[in-house]
Amino acid sequence: EGSFLVGVIAGLFTETDRIGFVGGMDIPLIHKFEAGYVAGAKYANPSISVTVAYAGTAPTAFADPAKGKELALLQYGRGVDVVYHAAGSTGNGVIEAAREVNRQAIGVDSNQNYMAPGNVLTSMVKRVDNAVFMTVKSVVEGEFQGGLREFGLADDGVGYAVDEYNEALLTEEMIAAVEEARQDIIDGEVSVPRE
């Protein structure tokens, strides 16, 4: 769901109608990030095309900034103007590539906007703080149950970052569109694909 929101931002921001995605390890979990991003971009801009690349098939694919930079530079060289990464530290190379060619990257997991001010359009953030708080609260209130729990938009478990490093890049119209998409997802009017 968080990837859908940053996809909306990318779809509205792009001037070329060509955006990219760089994943770390080519596994189903990262495919979820890709699927949400592509769906969000197409929700905002149906004529968009998305170029996708993965850094590899071994866990080291999450720890190769040089590979991330290489993959992003290839995409930027083909007319892509925004690249979202779900690639761990490999994504640091995506952000460096964005800075080098003055295009946009989208960070992941935590707020990475500070890494290249003006070249990180936004970051998809996991609100681990909220997940931990809600879990501890359920223990304190005697309502905790074991098992797998996903924290989505309705729980404020994921989102996107706006701060002093990227606020000049995002228009009021973009924010309004993202907030509308957020509410549509929470209300069940938009279903975010998982693959």
URCORMO-V808754 format. One record per run of one state. SS is the DSSP state (2 for helix, 1 for strand, 0 for the rest). FROM is the first residue (numbers start at 0). TO is the last residue. If there is no record, write none. Layout:
BEGIN
SS,FROM,TO / SS,FROM,TO
END
This chain:
BEGIN
0,0,0 / 2,1,12 / 0,13,16 / 1,17,24 / 0,25,26 / 2,27,43 / 0,44,47 / 1,48,55 / 0,56,57 / 2,58,61 / 0,62,63 / 2,64,76 / 0,77,80 / 1,81,85 / 0,86,88 / 2,89,100 / 0,101,102 / 1,103,108 / 0,109,111 / 2,112,115 / 0,116,118 / 1,119,125 / 0,126,126 / 2,127,139 / 0,140,151 / 2,152,154 / 0,155,156 / 1,157,159 / 0,160,170 / 2,171,185 / 0,186,194
END
